[in-house]
Amino acid sequence: MRKRTITVILAIFILVMPVLLMTACPLHNNSFYGARVTGDGSGGAVAIYEDISGGNIYVQKISADGKTVWGERGVLLGNTGSQVYSYFSSDIVYDGAGGAIVVRPDSSQNKLQFTYHVSRINADGKVTWQRDFGYFKKMVSDGSGGVIVCCNNPSGQNTANSDGQNLAVVKIDSEGNYPWGTTGITVPLQGYQDNTLQITADSSGGAIVVWEDLESQPASTPGNPTVVDRLFAQRIDTNGHLPWGDSRLLYTTPKNTYAESPQIAGDGSGGATFVWQQTVNGRVESGSSQAQMMDIVVQKIDSAGNVMWGANGLPLQISASAVNATPIEPLLANDNTGGAIVIWRDHRDLTAAAAGIYAQNVDAGGHLKWQAGGIKVSATSLNPNPLIVSSGSGGSITAYSYQEDWQILNAQKLDSNGQALWPENGITITKYGFAGKSIVSDGQGGAIVAWGLSTSGSYVQRLNADGQLLWGEKGIKLGKK
C-alpha cells in the first residue's frame, strides 16, 4: 500500500475512517453481516448469504412475487471454517437459465488461507459443478451460462503467486469445462495494485479488466519517492486471445496527480467505459487550479482497443463547476446507448451529518449530457457507500446510506434526462440498520436490493419501476424465520 500526503480538508479523512473500519475483515461478533444478490431473469432473485450463527453458506431463490423457492433456508453449500463473515469473499452472477454461479470462501482445510469454491446452482437448486481456486479476485458472467474468473493462482493450491507479475483469467463454461485451460490466459503486469482490479463482460463471451500500476522512479528521493501512476486495461475475447495486444493505457500521471478507484462497465458492443478518481499530491487550496484537478475522469475504449476520449480521459470538471466539491468514490453503469451514468460521493454541501451523491451522464461521443458539476441524486449520510445499476431505459437506480450511517437504506431512480423519478432523497428500503448491501436490476425497470443485519440476518427487497416495495414492508428474510 502506498502512502501519500493529500490534505484537501481534514474532514475527508474523518469521513473515510468509518468505512475503513467497517471493511477490515471483522469477526462474527463484530456486527458486520451481508448478502449478495443477482437476478433470476424473470423479475426474481438468487442470493448467497451466511446464516446468522456464522459459518454455513446458503443460496436461496426468490420468485418475482416474493416466494422462497429452494426450501426454508435455501441450498446449503458448506461451511466457511472461519470466524470472519463471508460477505467480502463471496460473489454471485446469473447463469442465464434461472440459476446462478457463486463463489464462497472455505478455510476448513487451512486456517491461514481460504480456498475459493466456484459452483453453479441450476434453476432447480441443484449444484451441477464446483471448481476450486486459490487467491480468487473477481468474476463475471460469460453470457452463456458460464463464468470468467480473475485470480493470482488458478491451480486451487494455497500458495501465492511468487512474483505477483501475472494475472490469470480463467473461463469456466456452463458444463464446468475450461475453454481456456485450467491455468487460463496470462495477462502480464508490472507494478500491479491488486486491490484495484475490476472486470466486466465484453458481451461476446469474453471479458475486459482494468487495474492500477505504480512505478517508483530511479531518481526518487529516499523516503519521498517519485511515483508514476498508470491505469491499464486489457480484453480477453471468447477464444482466449488478447485482441488489444499490449494492454491499453488509460491514464498516466500528470505532475503531482494520481488515479484511484478505477471502475468499469461494458458498453454492450465489445468495449467498455471506465471511471476513476483523480487526486492531487500535497496541500491544495480551495478554488485553486490544483483543486480543480481533484476530479472524476472517464474514458472509453471500443471493441478494437481504440482509446476514444483523449490520452488521459475526459474530466467531468466537477471541482471547476462547484468550488467546494470534493468528488470521491466514483461508480458507473451502462446507459444502454454506448455511454454511462457516473455517480460519486460529494461534500460540497457538507453539514454536520450529511453529504450528497451526484451524477453525470456521458454519452457515447464523450459529451456531458447533464448540468455542469453533475446533478444531485440525494442528500445522504456522511458515508453513503452508494451502489448503482442501470434501469434499462437510459437511467439508473442508486442505493445508499441515508441520514445516520448504516441505519437507513434508501434508493433513488434517475431517468435519461437526470430527473429524479422517486420522492426527494429516495425510497426507504429499511430503517432498522444494515450492512453488506448489494443491488441488481430486476430487468423490469426496478431493482432488487439485499442487505444484512448482524442481530437478525439477511434480507432481500424488490422495488418496482415506480419505487413500490413489492416484498413486504421489511423485505424477505433469508434463512430460518
C-alpha positions as CSV (number, residue, x, y, z in Angstrom):
1,M,0.0,0.0,0.0
2,R,1.5,3.4,-1.0
3,K,1.5,6.4,1.2
4,R,0.9,9.9,0.0
5,T,0.0,13.3,1.6
6,I,-3.3,14.6,0.3
7,T,-4.5,17.4,2.6
8,V,-7.7,18.7,0.9
9,I,-9.6,19.0,4.2
10,L,-9.2,17.1,7.4
11,A,-12.9,16.3,7.4
12,I,-12.5,13.9,4.4
13,F,-10.1,11.7,6.5
14,I,-12.6,11.7,9.3
15,L,-15.4,10.7,7.0
16,V,-13.5,7.9,5.3
17,M,-12.2,6.2,8.5
18,P,-15.5,4.6,9.5
19,V,-15.7,2.9,6.1
20,L,-12.2,1.5,6.5
21,L,-13.1,0.1,9.9
22,M,-16.2,-1.5,8.6
23,T,-14.3,-3.2,5.8
24,A,-11.4,-4.6,7.8
25,C,-12.4,-8.2,7.8
26,P,-14.5,-8.1,11.0
27,L,-15.2,-11.2,13.1
28,H,-18.6,-12.7,13.5
29,N,-19.1,-11.0,16.8
30,N,-18.2,-7.6,15.4
31,S,-21.5,-6.7,13.8
32,F,-20.8,-6.9,10.1
33,Y,-23.1,-9.1,8.0
34,G,-24.4,-9.1,4.5
35,A,-25.8,-10.9,1.4
36,R,-25.1,-10.7,-2.3
37,V,-27.8,-10.9,-5.0
38,T,-28.3,-11.4,-8.7
39,G,-31.5,-11.5,-10.9
40,D,-33.1,-14.8,-12.0
41,G,-34.2,-13.5,-15.4
42,S,-37.9,-13.3,-14.5
43,G,-38.1,-10.4,-12.0
44,G,-36.9,-12.6,-9.1
45,A,-33.6,-13.0,-7.4
46,V,-30.9,-15.5,-6.3
47,A,-29.0,-14.6,-3.2
48,I,-25.9,-16.0,-1.4
49,Y,-25.7,-15.5,2.3
50,E,-24.2,-16.8,5.6
51,D,-26.5,-17.8,8.3
52,I,-26.7,-15.6,11.4
53,S,-24.9,-18.2,13.6
54,G,-21.9,-17.9,11.4
55,G,-20.2,-20.4,9.1
56,N,-22.9,-22.1,6.9
57,I,-23.4,-20.5,3.5
58,Y,-26.6,-20.9,1.6
59,V,-28.1,-19.9,-1.8
60,Q,-31.8,-19.0,-2.0
61,K,-34.0,-18.2,-4.9
62,I,-36.9,-15.8,-4.6
63,S,-39.6,-15.7,-7.3
64,A,-40.9,-12.4,-8.7
65,D,-43.9,-12.4,-6.4
66,G,-41.6,-12.9,-3.3
67,K,-41.8,-16.6,-2.6
68,T,-38.7,-18.5,-1.5
69,V,-38.2,-21.3,-4.0
70,W,-35.4,-23.6,-2.6
71,G,-36.8,-24.5,0.8
72,E,-36.8,-22.7,4.1
73,R,-33.1,-21.8,4.1
74,G,-32.1,-22.5,0.5
75,V,-29.3,-24.7,-0.8
76,L,-26.5,-25.4,1.8
77,L,-23.2,-25.0,0.0
78,G,-20.9,-25.7,3.0
79,N,-19.2,-24.0,6.0
80,T,-16.5,-21.3,5.7
81,G,-14.5,-22.8,8.6
82,S,-13.7,-19.2,9.5
83,Q,-14.5,-16.7,12.2
84,V,-14.8,-14.0,9.5
85,Y,-18.1,-13.3,7.8
86,S,-18.0,-14.3,4.2
87,Y,-19.6,-11.2,2.6
88,F,-16.3,-9.7,1.4
89,S,-15.1,-13.0,-0.1
90,S,-18.4,-14.1,-1.7
91,D,-19.9,-13.2,-5.1
92,I,-22.8,-14.3,-7.4
93,V,-23.8,-13.9,-11.1
94,Y,-26.8,-15.0,-13.0
95,D,-26.3,-18.2,-15.1
96,G,-28.8,-17.2,-17.8
97,A,-31.1,-20.1,-17.1
98,G,-32.9,-19.4,-13.8
99,G,-29.9,-20.3,-11.6
100,A,-26.6,-18.7,-10.6
101,I,-22.9,-19.2,-10.3
102,V,-21.5,-18.4,-6.9
103,V,-18.1,-18.1,-5.2
104,R,-17.6,-18.8,-1.5
105,P,-14.6,-19.0,0.8
106,D,-13.5,-22.1,2.8
107,S,-10.7,-22.3,5.3
108,S,-11.7,-25.7,6.8
109,Q,-8.6,-27.3,5.4
110,N,-6.2,-24.5,6.0
111,K,-7.0,-21.9,8.7
112,L,-4.4,-19.5,7.3
113,Q,-5.7,-19.3,3.7
114,F,-9.1,-19.6,2.0
115,T,-9.8,-21.9,-0.9
116,Y,-12.5,-20.4,-3.1
117,H,-15.2,-22.7,-4.4
118,V,-16.9,-21.6,-7.6
119,S,-20.2,-23.5,-8.1
120,R,-23.1,-23.5,-10.4
121,I,-26.6,-24.0,-9.0
122,N,-29.3,-24.6,-11.6
123,A,-32.9,-23.4,-11.7
124,D,-34.0,-26.4,-9.6
125,G,-31.5,-25.7,-6.8
126,K,-29.0,-28.5,-7.8
127,V,-25.3,-27.9,-7.7
128,T,-24.2,-29.1,-11.1
129,W,-20.4,-28.5,-10.7
130,Q,-17.8,-27.0,-8.4
131,R,-14.3,-25.7,-9.3
132,D,-11.7,-24.5,-6.8
133,F,-9.3,-21.6,-6.8
134,G,-6.6,-20.1,-4.7
135,Y,-6.4,-16.3,-4.3
136,F,-9.7,-15.5,-6.1
137,K,-10.1,-11.9,-7.1
138,K,-13.1,-11.2,-9.3
139,M,-15.6,-12.9,-11.6
140,V,-18.2,-12.0,-14.2
141,S,-20.8,-14.0,-16.3
142,D,-19.7,-15.0,-19.7
143,G,-23.2,-14.5,-21.0
144,S,-23.7,-18.2,-21.9
145,G,-24.2,-19.9,-18.5
146,G,-20.5,-19.9,-17.6
147,V,-18.2,-17.5,-15.7
148,I,-14.9,-15.8,-16.2
149,V,-12.7,-15.7,-13.1
150,C,-9.6,-13.5,-12.3
151,C,-7.1,-14.9,-9.8
152,N,-3.4,-15.0,-9.0
153,N,-3.3,-18.7,-8.6
154,P,-5.6,-20.8,-10.8
155,S,-4.4,-24.2,-9.5
156,G,-6.5,-24.1,-6.4
157,Q,-3.4,-24.7,-4.2
158,N,-3.0,-22.3,-1.3
159,T,0.3,-20.9,-2.5
160,A,0.7,-17.3,-3.6
161,N,2.0,-16.2,-7.0
162,S,5.7,-15.8,-6.3
163,D,6.2,-12.5,-8.1
164,G,2.7,-11.0,-8.5
165,Q,3.6,-10.1,-12.1
166,N,0.9,-12.1,-13.8
167,L,-2.9,-12.2,-13.6
168,A,-4.7,-15.4,-14.6
169,V,-8.1,-15.1,-16.3
170,V,-9.9,-18.4,-16.3
171,K,-13.1,-19.3,-18.2
172,I,-15.5,-22.0,-17.0
173,D,-18.3,-22.8,-19.3
174,S,-21.9,-23.9,-18.4
175,E,-20.8,-27.5,-18.1
176,G,-17.9,-26.8,-15.8
177,N,-15.2,-27.2,-18.6
178,Y,-12.2,-24.9,-19.0
179,P,-12.2,-23.5,-22.6
180,W,-9.0,-21.5,-21.9
181,G,-7.3,-24.3,-20.0
182,T,-7.1,-24.8,-16.2
183,T,-4.5,-22.1,-15.8
184,G,-6.3,-19.7,-18.0
185,I,-4.9,-16.7,-20.0
186,T,-2.0,-14.8,-18.6
187,V,-2.2,-11.0,-18.5
188,P,1.3,-9.6,-17.8
189,L,1.5,-7.0,-15.1
190,Q,4.2,-4.7,-13.7
191,G,3.5,-2.5,-10.6
192,Y,0.1,-4.1,-10.3
193,Q,-2.0,-2.9,-7.3
194,D,-4.3,-6.0,-6.8
195,N,-6.9,-4.1,-4.8
196,T,-7.7,-2.0,-7.9
197,L,-8.6,-4.9,-10.3
198,Q,-12.1,-4.7,-11.8
199,I,-13.7,-6.8,-14.5
200,T,-16.7,-6.6,-16.9
201,A,-18.1,-8.8,-19.6
202,D,-17.4,-7.8,-23.2
203,S,-20.9,-9.0,-24.4
204,S,-19.3,-11.6,-26.7
205,G,-18.2,-14.4,-24.3
206,G,-15.0,-12.6,-23.1
207,A,-14.1,-10.0,-20.5
208,I,-12.3,-6.7,-20.1
209,V,-10.2,-5.9,-17.0
210,V,-8.7,-2.7,-15.6
211,W,-6.1,-2.1,-12.9
212,E,-3.8,0.5,-11.5
213,D,0.0,0.3,-11.9
214,L,2.6,2.1,-9.8
215,E,6.3,2.6,-10.7
216,S,8.9,4.3,-8.5
217,Q,11.4,6.3,-10.5
218,P,15.1,5.6,-10.2
219,A,16.0,9.1,-9.1
220,S,13.4,9.2,-6.3
221,T,14.4,10.8,-3.0
222,P,14.6,8.2,-0.2
223,G,11.5,8.4,1.9
224,N,9.8,10.5,-0.7
225,P,9.7,8.5,-3.9
226,T,8.5,9.9,-7.3
227,V,5.8,7.6,-8.5
228,V,4.4,7.2,-11.9
229,D,0.8,6.1,-11.7
230,R,-0.9,4.5,-14.6
231,L,-4.2,2.7,-15.4
232,F,-4.2,-0.1,-17.9
233,A,-7.0,-2.2,-19.5
234,Q,-7.0,-5.5,-21.4
235,R,-9.6,-7.5,-23.2
236,I,-9.7,-11.3,-23.4
237,D,-12.0,-12.4,-26.2
238,T,-14.2,-15.5,-26.2
239,N,-11.4,-17.6,-27.7
240,G,-8.9,-16.6,-25.0
241,H,-7.0,-14.2,-27.3
242,L,-5.8,-10.7,-26.4
243,P,-7.1,-8.7,-29.4
244,W,-5.7,-5.4,-28.0
245,G,-2.2,-6.8,-28.0
246,D,-0.3,-4.9,-25.3
247,S,-2.5,-3.6,-22.5
248,R,-4.2,-0.3,-23.3
249,L,-3.0,2.8,-21.4
250,L,-5.9,4.8,-19.9
251,Y,-4.0,7.2,-17.8
252,T,-0.5,8.2,-16.9
253,T,0.4,10.7,-14.2
254,P,0.3,14.4,-14.9
255,K,2.5,16.2,-12.4
256,N,1.5,15.6,-8.7
257,T,-1.6,13.6,-9.6
258,Y,-2.8,10.1,-9.1
259,A,-5.6,7.9,-10.4
260,E,-7.5,5.9,-7.8
261,S,-10.6,3.6,-7.5
262,P,-10.9,2.6,-11.2
263,Q,-14.3,1.1,-12.2
264,I,-15.5,-0.4,-15.4
265,A,-18.8,-1.1,-17.3
266,G,-19.2,-2.9,-20.6
267,D,-20.7,-0.8,-23.4
268,G,-22.6,-3.7,-24.9
269,S,-20.5,-3.7,-28.1
270,G,-17.3,-5.3,-27.1
271,G,-15.8,-2.2,-25.5
272,A,-16.0,-0.5,-22.1
273,T,-16.4,2.7,-20.3
274,F,-14.0,3.5,-17.3
275,V,-14.1,5.9,-14.5
276,W,-11.6,6.9,-11.8
277,Q,-10.9,9.5,-9.1
278,Q,-8.1,11.9,-9.9
279,T,-6.4,13.2,-6.8
280,V,-3.6,15.7,-6.2
281,N,-0.5,15.1,-4.1
282,G,0.2,17.8,-1.4
283,R,-1.7,20.7,0.1
284,V,-4.5,22.0,-2.1
285,E,-6.1,25.4,-1.7
286,S,-9.8,25.6,-2.3
287,G,-10.6,27.2,-5.7
288,S,-7.1,26.8,-7.0
289,S,-6.1,25.3,-10.3
290,Q,-4.8,22.3,-8.3
291,A,-8.2,21.9,-6.6
292,Q,-9.9,21.8,-10.0
293,M,-7.8,18.8,-10.8
294,M,-9.5,17.0,-7.9
295,D,-12.0,15.4,-10.3
296,I,-13.7,12.3,-11.7
297,V,-12.4,11.2,-15.1
298,V,-14.0,8.9,-17.6
299,Q,-12.6,7.1,-20.6
300,K,-13.9,4.8,-23.3
301,I,-12.2,2.0,-25.3
302,D,-14.0,0.5,-28.3
303,S,-14.0,-3.3,-29.2
304,A,-10.9,-2.8,-31.3
305,G,-9.0,-1.3,-28.4
306,N,-9.1,2.3,-29.6
307,V,-9.0,4.9,-26.8
308,M,-11.8,7.3,-27.6
309,W,-11.8,10.2,-25.1
310,G,-8.4,11.7,-25.1
311,A,-5.0,10.5,-24.0
312,N,-5.8,10.9,-20.2
313,G,-9.5,10.6,-20.4
314,L,-12.3,13.1,-20.1
315,P,-12.5,15.1,-16.7
316,L,-16.1,15.8,-15.6
317,Q,-14.9,19.3,-14.3
318,I,-16.8,18.9,-11.1
319,S,-14.5,21.0,-8.9
320,A,-14.3,23.7,-11.6
321,S,-18.1,23.9,-11.6
322,A,-18.7,23.7,-7.8
323,V,-15.8,25.3,-5.8
324,N,-16.3,23.3,-2.6
325,A,-16.9,19.9,-4.3
326,T,-14.7,17.1,-3.2
327,P,-15.7,14.3,-5.7
328,I,-14.6,10.8,-4.5
329,E,-15.5,7.1,-4.8
330,P,-16.9,7.1,-8.4
331,L,-19.1,4.3,-9.8
332,L,-20.8,3.9,-13.1
333,A,-23.5,2.0,-15.0
334,N,-24.1,1.4,-18.7
335,D,-26.8,3.8,-20.1
336,N,-27.6,1.4,-22.9
337,T,-26.8,3.9,-25.6
338,G,-23.0,3.4,-25.6
339,G,-22.4,5.9,-22.8
340,A,-22.5,5.7,-19.0
341,I,-24.0,7.2,-15.9
342,V,-21.4,8.1,-13.3
343,I,-22.2,8.7,-9.6
344,W,-19.8,9.9,-6.9
345,R,-19.8,11.0,-3.2
346,D,-19.5,14.8,-2.8
347,H,-19.3,17.1,0.2
348,R,-19.9,20.4,-1.5
349,D,-23.0,20.9,0.8
350,L,-21.3,19.3,3.8
351,T,-23.2,19.7,7.1
352,A,-22.6,18.1,10.5
353,A,-24.5,14.9,9.5
354,A,-24.9,14.8,5.7
355,A,-23.1,14.7,2.4
356,G,-24.5,14.2,-1.1
357,I,-24.5,11.8,-4.1
358,Y,-24.2,13.5,-7.5
359,A,-24.4,12.1,-11.0
360,Q,-23.4,12.8,-14.6
361,N,-24.3,11.2,-17.9
362,V,-21.6,10.9,-20.5
363,D,-22.9,9.9,-24.0
364,A,-21.1,7.6,-26.5
365,G,-19.4,10.6,-28.1
366,G,-17.9,11.8,-24.8
367,H,-20.3,14.7,-24.2
368,L,-21.6,15.6,-20.7
369,K,-25.4,15.5,-21.0
370,W,-26.4,16.8,-17.6
371,Q,-25.7,20.1,-15.9
372,A,-22.1,21.2,-15.2
373,G,-20.9,19.7,-11.9
374,G,-23.5,17.0,-12.0
375,I,-27.0,16.7,-10.6
376,K,-27.7,15.9,-7.0
377,V,-29.2,12.5,-6.6
378,S,-29.9,12.7,-2.9
379,A,-28.7,14.1,0.4
380,T,-27.0,11.2,2.3
381,S,-25.2,10.3,5.4
382,L,-21.5,11.2,5.8
383,N,-20.6,7.8,4.4
384,P,-23.2,6.9,1.8
385,N,-21.3,4.0,0.2
386,P,-23.6,4.1,-2.9
387,L,-24.2,1.4,-5.4
388,I,-25.6,1.9,-8.9
389,V,-27.3,-0.3,-11.6
390,S,-28.8,0.6,-15.0
391,S,-32.6,1.0,-15.0
392,G,-32.7,-0.4,-18.6
393,S,-34.2,2.8,-20.1
394,G,-31.2,5.1,-20.2
395,G,-31.4,5.9,-16.5
396,S,-30.1,4.4,-13.3
397,I,-31.1,3.3,-9.7
398,T,-28.8,4.0,-6.8
399,A,-28.9,2.6,-3.3
400,Y,-27.1,4.4,-0.4
401,S,-27.0,5.1,3.3
402,Y,-29.3,8.0,4.1
403,Q,-29.0,10.2,7.2
404,E,-27.3,8.2,10.0
405,D,-24.6,6.0,8.7
406,W,-25.7,2.4,8.1
407,Q,-29.1,3.0,9.7
408,I,-31.4,4.0,6.9
409,L,-31.1,2.4,3.4
410,N,-32.6,4.4,0.6
411,A,-32.8,4.2,-3.2
412,Q,-33.3,6.8,-6.0
413,K,-34.1,6.4,-9.7
414,L,-33.0,8.8,-12.4
415,D,-34.3,8.9,-15.9
416,S,-32.3,9.5,-19.1
417,N,-32.6,13.3,-18.5
418,G,-31.2,13.2,-15.0
419,Q,-34.7,13.7,-13.4
420,A,-35.3,12.0,-10.1
421,L,-38.4,9.8,-10.5
422,W,-38.9,8.8,-6.9
423,P,-39.6,11.2,-4.0
424,E,-36.9,13.6,-2.9
425,N,-34.0,11.8,-1.2
426,G,-35.4,8.5,-2.4
427,I,-37.4,5.5,-1.2
428,T,-36.6,3.9,2.2
429,I,-35.8,0.2,1.9
430,T,-35.1,-0.3,5.6
431,K,-34.8,1.9,8.6
432,Y,-33.6,-0.8,11.0
433,G,-29.8,-0.7,10.3
434,F,-27.9,-2.6,7.6
435,A,-24.5,-3.7,6.3
436,G,-23.1,-5.5,3.4
437,K,-25.7,-4.4,0.8
438,S,-25.8,-5.3,-2.9
439,I,-28.1,-4.3,-5.8
440,V,-29.1,-5.7,-9.2
441,S,-31.7,-4.7,-11.8
442,D,-34.9,-6.7,-11.8
443,G,-35.0,-6.5,-15.6
444,Q,-38.3,-4.6,-15.5
445,G,-37.3,-1.1,-14.6
446,G,-36.9,-1.7,-10.9
447,A,-34.2,-3.2,-8.7
448,I,-33.6,-5.9,-6.1
449,V,-31.5,-5.0,-3.0
450,A,-30.0,-7.3,-0.4
451,W,-28.5,-6.4,2.9
452,G,-27.5,-7.9,6.3
453,L,-28.1,-7.1,9.9
454,S,-26.0,-8.9,12.5
455,T,-28.8,-9.1,15.0
456,S,-31.3,-10.8,12.7
457,G,-29.8,-12.0,9.4
458,S,-30.0,-11.2,5.7
459,Y,-32.9,-9.6,3.8
460,V,-33.9,-9.1,0.2
461,Q,-36.3,-6.5,-1.2
462,R,-37.7,-5.7,-4.6
463,L,-38.6,-2.2,-5.8
464,N,-40.7,-1.9,-9.0
465,A,-40.2,0.8,-11.6
466,D,-42.4,3.1,-9.6
467,G,-40.5,2.6,-6.4
468,Q,-43.0,0.4,-4.7
469,L,-41.7,-2.2,-2.2
470,L,-43.1,-5.5,-3.6
471,W,-41.8,-7.9,-0.9
472,G,-43.4,-6.6,2.2
473,E,-42.5,-3.7,4.4
474,K,-39.3,-5.2,5.8
475,G,-38.4,-7.4,2.8
476,I,-37.9,-11.1,2.8
477,K,-35.7,-12.6,5.5
478,L,-33.3,-15.3,4.3
479,G,-32.8,-18.4,6.4
480,K,-34.8,-19.6,9.3
481,K,-37.7,-17.3,10.1
